[in-house]
Amino acid sequence: MRHLGAVIGTPEYKQTYLEKKVSEWCSRIKTLSKIALSNPQAAYSAYTIGEQHKYTYFLRTISNITDVLKPLDDIIDNEFIPALFGCNISTIERDILALPVKHGGLGLRIFSEISNDSYQASLVATAPLKNMITRQLTTLPDIKEVAEARKTLTSSY
C-alpha cells in the first residue's frame, strides 16, 4: 500500500508500484523532450523546478531502487538532454551536468547513482525525530542527538 506517497508491502508489490511510477515519469520526460526541441529553457525549468523533485522524494523514502530508476536515467540521457542541447553528450559532460548549479553544473541529477546515498542520508537525518516519535515524547529531540546526526551527515555524505 502507499504510505505518504512512498510504498510499503511485499517486495513484489514495491517493484510493481515503482515500475509503474517510473513508466509515468518516463512518459513525462518524453513530453518535456518534445517541448525542449523548441523551448529548451522552459523545458529545463519545468524539469528542475518540478519534475525532478518528485523523484528525489522516492529516493529518500524507499531503499534499493537503483535498478528501477535506470530507465528514467536512460530517457533523461538519451532524449531529454540531447533535446535541450541539440546534440548528444559524452559521459564526462553528463557528469558535469549532474553537478549542482553552484558547482558549474545544471543540477540534472543521475538518479540511479544517488538513490542509496539519499536513502541512507535521510535515515541519518531523521533519526532524532524517529526516536522522539517512537518514544512518544512531547518535547523536541535532544540537541546532542541532532548535532550527532549533523556530524554524521557532513562526514559521510
Secondary structure, 3 states (H helix, E strand, C coil): CEECCEECCCHHHHHHHHHHHHHHHHHHHHHHHHHHHHCHHHHHHHHHHHHHHHHHHHHHHCCCCHHHHHHHHHHHHHHHHHHHHCCCCCHHHHHHHHCCHHHCCCCCCCHHHHHHHHHHHHHHHHHHHHHHHHCCCCCCCCHHHHHHHHHHHHHHC
